[in-house]
Structure formats: structure tokens, C-alpha cells
Amino acid sequence: MTSVLTLNNWIVKMNLSCTSTYNPGLFSLIYFFGTMTGSSFLPRMADIYGRRAVLIFSLVVHLLSYFVVVYYHLIYFYFCMLFLMGLVFPALYYVVIIYATEFV
């Protein structure tokens, strides 16, 4: 199905060229749903357990899920990892800003 002129991207690797139209749209939807879910409890966890502990935990989870996404090309597993990356993103964004302003 692929030729020399075809890019070897995630659409080819996950065989999304002939699937329903909602599957490619789920990539961003699931990530942002994870971000919305994580925004509701991660900043509060940073206040309770410490910003540094939550930040390090989120960095480790984000990096591990990112490397898993790069090497595994199963679409539903990819959706789970995107949700997990979105879930810990608020700690990488909101908590870092609060943590950095404490040093200023």
C-alpha cells in the first residue's frame, strides 16, 4: 500500500487512511480531556504533597508515556497514553509556573 513517495507517518503506521473520520479527531480530543481532568486535581495535589514531588512524578509519567507512544503503534493504546500525557500536563505547566514564582 505504501510507495517510495509516501511519508512514513502515524496515519500509515496505524492504518488510519481507511478508518472512520472520528478516529483522527480523537487524538486531540482525548489529550485535552486528560488535560481538563488533570487540571481539576493536580494543582491541589501540589499544594498538599509538595510542588516538587508532583512535578517530578508528572515528568516521569509524561516521559515514560511519550516513549511508549513513539515505539508502540496500537491505536487504542495510543489513546490511553495520550490521555495519560494530558492528565499530567497541568502539573508540567501550571505547577511549574507557581513553583518558579516562589523563587522570584
C-alpha positions as CSV (number, residue, x, y, z in Angstrom):
1,M,0.0,0.0,0.0
2,T,2.9,2.4,0.6
3,S,5.2,3.6,-2.1
4,V,8.5,5.3,-2.1
5,L,6.8,8.7,-2.2
6,T,4.6,8.0,0.9
7,L,5.6,9.6,4.2
8,N,6.0,7.0,6.9
9,N,3.9,8.9,9.4
10,W,1.4,7.8,12.1
11,I,-1.5,7.6,9.6
12,V,0.3,4.9,7.7
13,K,1.6,3.2,10.8
14,M,-1.8,2.9,12.5
15,N,-3.6,2.2,9.3
16,L,-5.9,5.3,9.7
17,S,-6.3,6.1,6.0
18,C,-9.4,3.9,5.6
19,T,-11.0,4.2,9.0
20,S,-13.9,6.3,10.1
21,T,-13.5,10.0,10.3
22,Y,-13.8,10.3,14.0
23,N,-10.6,8.3,14.8
24,P,-8.1,11.0,13.8
25,G,-10.1,13.6,15.7
26,L,-9.9,11.6,18.9
27,F,-6.2,12.2,19.2
28,S,-6.6,15.8,20.2
29,L,-9.9,15.2,22.0
30,I,-8.5,12.6,24.3
31,Y,-5.4,14.7,25.1
32,F,-7.5,17.7,26.0
33,F,-9.9,15.7,28.0
34,G,-7.0,14.4,30.0
35,T,-5.8,17.9,30.5
36,M,-9.2,19.0,31.7
37,T,-9.3,16.1,34.1
38,G,-5.8,16.7,35.4
39,S,-6.5,20.4,35.9
40,S,-9.2,19.6,38.4
41,F,-6.9,17.8,40.9
42,L,-3.2,18.1,40.2
43,P,-2.7,21.7,41.4
44,R,-4.4,20.8,44.6
45,M,-2.2,17.7,45.0
46,A,0.8,20.0,44.5
47,D,-0.4,22.1,47.4
48,I,-0.9,19.0,49.6
49,Y,2.1,16.8,48.8
50,G,4.5,19.5,47.6
51,R,5.1,21.0,44.2
52,R,8.4,19.3,43.7
53,A,7.1,15.8,44.3
54,V,4.1,16.3,42.0
55,L,6.4,17.9,39.4
56,I,8.9,15.0,39.4
57,F,6.1,12.4,39.3
58,S,4.5,14.2,36.4
59,L,7.8,14.5,34.5
60,V,8.5,10.8,34.9
61,V,4.9,9.7,33.8
62,H,5.0,12.1,30.9
63,L,8.4,11.0,29.6
64,L,7.6,7.3,30.0
65,S,4.2,7.6,28.2
66,Y,5.9,9.7,25.5
67,F,8.5,7.0,24.8
68,V,5.8,4.3,24.8
69,V,3.8,6.3,22.2
70,V,6.9,6.5,20.0
71,Y,7.5,2.8,19.9
72,Y,4.0,1.2,20.1
73,H,1.6,1.9,17.3
74,L,-1.6,0.4,18.5
75,I,-4.3,3.0,18.2
76,Y,-6.3,2.3,21.4
77,F,-3.1,2.0,23.4
78,Y,-2.0,5.3,21.9
79,F,-5.3,6.9,23.0
80,C,-4.6,5.7,26.6
81,M,-1.1,7.1,26.6
82,L,-2.4,10.4,25.2
83,F,-4.9,10.6,28.0
84,L,-2.1,9.9,30.5
85,M,0.1,12.6,29.0
86,G,-2.8,15.1,29.1
87,L,-3.6,14.1,32.6
88,V,-0.1,15.1,33.9
89,F,0.3,18.1,31.6
90,P,-1.3,20.6,34.1
91,A,1.4,19.7,36.6
92,L,4.1,20.4,34.0
93,Y,2.5,23.8,33.1
94,Y,0.6,25.3,36.0
95,V,2.6,23.9,38.9
96,V,5.9,24.9,37.2
97,I,4.7,28.5,36.9
98,I,3.7,28.6,40.6
99,Y,7.0,26.8,41.6
100,A,9.1,29.3,39.6
101,T,7.4,32.3,41.0
102,E,8.3,31.2,44.5
103,F,11.9,31.8,43.7
104,V,11.4,35.3,42.4
